[in-house]
């Protein structure tokens, strides 16, 4: 299995945020230093794009890196601009079933160290479709008979 990684898609969003920040700074410098006689409506140009980012603020990007391990896979996830990284080891001994989630996540029921069922969500909304299909295929390969449990 090739490693599954959505770094490119998340980094594009990150650099778009940087560019937007520079744009806002430019508008403020232009309005208050270069041409102060401009009407205040020009400031709308700086804040209008924020409404386009609203859905991305609610659905904040997450780096996902899934790689093959002994008889299973390791899924690392890290939120954009965060230092905290979460790792999940999924193999045929701890992967029990799926659980219902929204369309942004894959819900997995996994056994932890104390043999208790724990629910984990893998955020897949920032993954390319081919990577999402590869991840689902690998999960099917690990446990082909995993049922979907309502929760």
Buried (B, 14 or more C-beta within 10 A) or exposed (E): EEEBBBEEBBEEBEEBBEEBEEEBEEBEEBBEEEEEEEEEEEBEEBEEEEEEEEEBEEEBBBBBBBEEEEEBBBBBBBBBEEEEEEEBBBBEEBBBBBBEBEEBBBBBBBEEEEEEEBEBBBBBBBBBEEBBEBBEEBBEEBBEEBEEBEE
